[in-house]
Amino acid sequence: MIRYKKQEGVKASKQKASLVTAKSSLVINTADDVWVVLPHNGKGHSLYVGWVHSSAMPDDEKNLILDVFVYYVRTKAASTASSINTNVKPFMSGGIPSLDRIKALWSGLKTNQKKGLNQFFGTLSKQGHERFKEYHSFTFMHLDKLRVNALDSSSGALSDSEFDSLAKEVNVKLQEFKWDDDRKLLFYQSPGLYGRLRNLVTNKLLLSIVRRPIQIAFLKWSDLIPVGASFNDAGIRDADEIGAMGGQALQLRVFIAKSTGMSFSRECPERYPIYISDDLSKVLIEYKRVMLEGLAMLMQSLEVKVDKSELLNLMTDMPMFPHTSLFKVRFKSIVFLKSLFTSRSTAYHVSEGAVTNAIRWVPVTSDRTADCMATSNRIRHTVLTRGAQDGLSAAQLAKITGVTVPAARHYIDLDYKSRREIDSKYIGNEFLRKAFSINVTVGSADDETIFDNQFNPIGNPRDKRSCTTCSTIMGRPLGCYGCPNFRPILEADHRSVLELAENKLAVNRSSLINPLHTRSIEKLERQIAWVKLTIAVCDENLPRQSAIED
């Protein structure tokens, strides 16, 4: 336990001091100015409460504020406790304000501050302090309405091309890793070497199981077992575990990230284990082998004798994704190392923030924005949105993504057809504004020409270099329509391109296995819409151009 001395010059108060156990199992002294609530450097690692201890507010109010913080570090995520502390501090440094003061300030507060004060007074009310029930009633009734737009182009569901780009980038980077290379202990101690491998695997897992970063950060090797085996967990019924299916497939136990009344982070498993495909199972098996080799090197460097079977057994309660500091730990006996890891421990687990940032750094090519960023929330929005569009029920969506049924139902209630019409009109207006925004000039001999299927010219690229590196799945000429680098020729026969594309669409529609599952033809439908817009623009500009020439 880390202790911090009280600030000098501060008069000792009569506030109560006690030892409490945080959700991470660390013990803190409430009299300390800094409470260390995580064994790793994750979000909310430490809580600075020195501002309460040094305040001139009455001791009873100090105790009330500290009681709220104690409740949060014992029952909630460290990041949540840290947020409460940050959000209420500006209003509590001189003591708990009156309700009239709260009402006067309310309209000028940020949403996170309103939420923090509501949680603060809600906790006091829950703890039996009657005078704060009126506070909580006001803050609760006047919270800003939650506005979640799952279809927002910058923070909502990824488009088909964006999601494809993300998946391709994650898979390619993982495929490029050389699993059989010889490595030294320094590899495992480096954030840029072992840390990079760990990030590649967490990205793949995040994309595959559609769970929150904190759920991946808390995984242990005991959570990954072959299909047909049992977790022997009271929270998972035998009937819900995955039976033997052959191959190398594994099943994964994931713990609920947010649940009322949890006393530690790995207390409540999701009811249904997650099936891990053969391909991903092979990746995780290879990754475990690499980690085992690193641990063996660590033992050898410390001259601690341990056989492979004992080390594998020890790994059971070790983090699946450890911080590199694990490979720098110093000890003289295997007994000490065993004492660090239990089924509940969070020692040396990589932080939630590391998993979050790893997926953010994956470059994503977008047809909507120049700075597309993938996040776990956006991945979840994408899967929920696609599932709802394909007709899955709220219960099915909840099981796939780990969200609650009410949260999944929100996606089913969205009017996707109307939204797509709005989006297509917006895209069309942008196209009409930009397509011929530059002066029409006669092409030079050096210009590259884009031909249709009959070798008739239909346009030119604005930037020849960008065009030569294009990898559109649709190919030329259909894939060119709607591209910002495409400059259509006014007099070209774009209708012949449209006719061929519509014939192709009709054939694809007739061969759909299920008429409800139209996702495979959505890209073709989108390109047809671009061709139609191009024709409309050309029809509008041709008479104008003829009038200028006359």
C-alpha positions, -999 to 999 in steps of 0.1 A, spaced: 0 0 0 13 35 -9 10 61 17 11 99 11 18 123 39 -6 150 48 2 185 35 22 205 60 6 234 77 -29 220 75 -47 217 108 -57 182 117 -95 178 117 -118 154 135 -129 137 103 -130 99 105 -101 78 90 -105 42 81 -90 15 58 -112 5 29 -108 -20 1 -111 -6 -34 -128 -26 -62 -94 -36 -75 -86 -52 -40 -61 -25 -31 -64 -12 5 -65 26 9 -64 48 40 -91 75 38 -68 99 58 -43 99 29 -44 128 4 -40 105 -26 -59 72 -28 -42 47 -52 -71 25 -64 -55 6 -93 -24 -16 -94 -16 -3 -129 -14 31 -145 -49 30 -160 -76 56 -161 -84 68 -126 -53 51 -112 -52 75 -82 -77 98 -66 -66 131 -51 -87 140 -21 -63 163 -5 -86 192 -14 -112 178 10 -87 173 38 -72 208 35 -106 226 31 -120 249 59 -154 232 55 -170 216 86 -158 181 94 -192 166 90 -193 178 54 -158 165 48 -169 131 60 -200 131 38 -179 139 7 -153 113 16 -181 87 22 -193 93 -14 -158 88 -28 -154 56 -7 -186 42 -21 -174 48 -57 -139 34 -52 -154 3 -36 -182 -4 -60 -175 14 -93 -147 15 -119 -117 37 -110 -124 59 -140 -160 66 -126 -147 75 -92 -121 98 -107 -148 115 -128 -170 121 -97 -141 137 -79 -133 159 -108 -168 170 -115 -178 179 -80 -146 195 -68 -153 230 -83 -185 232 -63 -175 215 -30 -141 231 -22 -157 253 4 -183 228 15 -215 213 2 -235 242 -14 -271 250 -7 -298 238 -31 -305 274 -41 -269 278 -51 -270 246 -72 -302 259 -89 -286 292 -97 -255 276 -112 -273 247 -130 -280 263 -164 -243 272 -169 -229 238 -160 -215 213 -185 -233 180 -190 -206 161 -172 -207 184 -142 -245 180 -140 -242 143 -142 -215 143 -115 -235 164 -91 -266 142 -97 -245 110 -89 -231 127 -58 -264 137 -43 -280 104 -54 -254 85 -35 -259 106 -3 -297 100 -6 -291 63 -10 -269 63 21 -299 76 41 -292 114 43 -327 126 40 -318 163 35 -302 155 2 -332 138 -14 -345 172 -26 -311 180 -41 -312 147 -60 -348 152 -71 -338 185 -87 -305 173 -104 -322 142 -117 -351 160 -132 -329 186 -149 -302 164 -165 -294 171 -201 -312 146 -224 -288 119 -237 -284 124 -274 -268 94 -291 -268 94 -329 -257 59 -340 -257 71 -376 -234 102 -371 -207 102 -398 -179 111 -373 -189 92 -341 -216 67 -351 -216 35 -371 -188 30 -397 -199 28 -433 -193 -5 -452 -161 8 -468 -148 22 -435 -155 -10 -416 -139 -31 -444 -109 -8 -443 -106 -12 -406 -109 -50 -407 -84 -53 -435 -58 -31 -417 -61 -51 -385 -59 -85 -403 -29 -75 -425 -9 -61 -396 -15 -93 -376 -6 -115 -406 27 -97 -411 38 -106 -375 65 -133 -376 55 -156 -348 85 -180 -351 112 -154 -348 138 -158 -320 133 -132 -293 151 -120 -262 138 -108 -229 143 -72 -241 115 -78 -266 90 -84 -239 101 -54 -219 96 -30 -248 63 -12 -254 73 -9 -291 79 -47 -295 58 -69 -272 35 -39 -266 29 -37 -303 21 -74 -306 -3 -71 -276 -20 -42 -293 -24 -61 -326 -41 -90 -307 -64 -67 -287 -74 -49 -319 -84 -82 -335 -102 -94 -304 -120 -60 -300 -132 -62 -336 -142 -99 -333 -161 -100 -300 -175 -64 -300 -168 -57 -263 -156 -27 -243 -119 -21 -239 -121 -26 -201 -136 -61 -206 -106 -70 -227 -81 -55 -203 -95 -76 -175 -92 -109 -193 -71 -138 -179 -59 -170 -195 -85 -188 -174 -112 -171 -194 -101 -188 -226 -108 -226 -228 -116 -251 -256 -152 -255 -267 -167 -285 -249 -148 -277 -217 -165 -260 -187 -156 -228 -168 -171 -242 -136 -184 -208 -130 -216 -203 -109 -225 -173 -131 -226 -194 -163 -250 -223 -167 -237 -255 -182 -264 -254 -208 -251 -220 -220 -216 -231 -225 -204 -241 -260 -204 -278 -267 -176 -297 -285 -175 -288 -322 -141 -301 -333 -111 -281 -346 -92 -256 -326 -121 -234 -317 -121 -218 -282 -147 -201 -260 -141 -169 -241 -156 -159 -208 -162 -121 -206 -171 -102 -174 -198 -75 -173 -182 -41 -173 -210 -23 -155 -232 -39 -129 -248 -25 -97 -235 -40 -65 -203 -55 -78 -176 -56 -52 -147 -64 -76 -142 -62 -114 -143 -99 -123 -174 -107 -103 -202 -111 -128 -195 -130 -160 -218 -126 -190 -243 -154 -191 -232 -167 -225 -195 -174 -233 -183 -161 -267 -174 -186 -295 -139 -179 -309 -134 -189 -345 -107 -213 -356 -86 -185 -372 -88 -163 -341 -82 -193 -319 -50 -200 -337 -39 -164 -332 -46 -165 -295 -28 -199 -291 3 -185 -309 1 -153 -288 0 -174 -256 30 -194 -268 50 -162 -273 40 -150 -238 50 -183 -223 85 -180 -239 88 -145 -224 79 -157 -189 104 -186 -193 131 -161 -202 122 -140 -172 126 -170 -149 159 -179 -165 172 -144 -160 163 -145 -123 177 -180 -119 143 -193 -107 138 -229 -116 103 -238 -129 92 -265 -154 69 -257 -184 38 -273 -170 41 -254 -137 46 -221 -156 15 -229 -178 -5 -235 -147 7 -203 -132 -4 -184 -163 -40 -194 -157 -46 -164 -134 -22 -141 -152 -35 -113 -174 -40 -123 -210 -27 -88 -220 -1 -78 -194 17 -45 -191 54 -48 -202 64 -42 -165 55 -78 -158 86 -88 -176 107 -65 -154 95 -77 -120 122 -90 -97 117 -119 -72 137 -148 -58 110 -175 -55 81 -187 -77 60 -185 -45 62 -147 -47 50 -146 -83 21 -169 -75 10 -146 -47 5 -118 -72 -22 -135 -92 -56 -148 -82 -89 -152 -101 -98 -117 -89 -65 -99 -91 -59 -70 -116 -21 -68 -110 -1 -61 -142 -32 -61 -164 -28 -36 -193 -49 -5 -187 -83 1 -204 -68 32 -220 -41 12 -237 -67 -10 -254 -88 20 -263 -58 39 -279 -46 9 -298 -77 7 -320 -77 45 -324 -43 43 -341 -55 20 -368 -57 40 -400 -92 39 -417 -99 49 -453 -132 67 -455 -155 78 -483 -171 104 -460 -144 121 -440 -107 128 -442 -100 119 -406 -120 88 -398 -112 72 -364 -123 38 -352 -133 34 -316 -149 5 -297 -181 25 -295 -182 30 -332 -175 -7 -338 -204 -15 -314 -226 10 -332 -217 -6 -365 -226 -42 -355 -258 -31 -337 -269 -10 -367 -262 -37 -393 -279 -63 -371 -310 -42 -367 -311 -35 -405 -309 -73 -411 -339 -79 -388 -322 -93 -357 -342 -90 -324 -331 -68 -295 -323 -100 -275 -301 -113 -303 -283 -79 -306 -277 -78 -269 -262 -113 -269 -239 -105 -298 -226 -72 -283 -230 -75 -246 -252 -44 -243 -285 -45 -224 -317 -54 -243 -332 -19 -238 -300 -4 -253 -302 -28 -283 -339 -19 -288 -328 17 -295 -312 6 -327 -342 -14 -338 -364 17 -333 -342 38 -357 -358 45 -391 -329 34 -413 -348 38 -446 -356 74 -440 -321 80 -428 -306 66 -459 -328 88 -480 -317 119 -461 -280 108 -464 -284 102 -502 -299 136 -507 -272 152 -487 -245 134 -506 -263 143 -539 -263 180 -530 -226 179 -521 -219 162 -554 -239 187 -574 -220 215 -557 -185 200 -562 -187 179 -593 -183 209 -617 -169 235 -593 -138 240 -615 -139 255 -650 -145 231 -679 -114 230 -700 -102 210 -730 -82 180 -719 -45 180 -728 -26 152 -744 -11 142 -711 -44 137 -694 -54 102 -685 -87 91 -699 -112 68 -682 -132 46 -706 -164 27 -703 -168 -10 -712 -171 -1 -750 -138 19 -747 -157 53 -750 -142 81 -729 -164 91 -699 -141 112 -678 -106 122 -665 -89 121 -631 -83 155 -615 -51 140 -600 -35 113 -622 -13 100 -593 -42 94 -570 -61 76 -597 -33 52 -605 -32 40 -569 -70 36 -566 -81 2 -553 -119 5 -556 -136 -28 -554 -160 -18 -582 -132 -11 -606 -134 12 -636 -156 28 -648 -184 21 -623 -162 27 -592 -151 61 -605 -186 77 -601 -188 97 -568 -150 98 -564 -138 133 -557 -110 127 -581 -133 119 -610 -141 146 -636 -170 134 -658 -171 144 -695 -203 163 -702 -210 148 -736 -201 112 -725 -226 84 -727 -230 78 -689 -264 62 -696 -247 31 -711 -227 27 -678 -260 30 -659 -277 4 -680 -249 -22 -675 -249 -15 -637 -286 -19 -634 -285 -51 -653 -258 -64 -629 -279 -53 -599 -309 -72 -612 -289 -104 -616 -274 -100 -581 -308 -94 -566 -323 -125 -581 -294 -146 -567 -298 -135 -531 -301 -164 -507 -324 -144 -485 -343 -114 -499 -340 -96 -466 -302 -97 -466 -294 -70 -491 -261 -58 -477 -240 -75 -504 -256 -54 -531 -256 -20 -512 -223 -9 -527 -236 -15 -562 -268 4 -554 -247 33 -541 -226 34 -573 -258 34 -594 -270 64 -574 -238 82 -582 -241 75 -619 -277 89 -618 -265 120 -601 -237 124 -627 -263 121 -655 -285 147 -638 -255 171 -635 -245 166 -671 -281 172 -683 -282 204 -663 -249 217 -675 -250 208 -712 -276 234 -723 -257 260 -703 -224 251 -719 -240 252 -754 -254 287 -747 -219 299 -737 -203 285 -769 -230 300 -791 
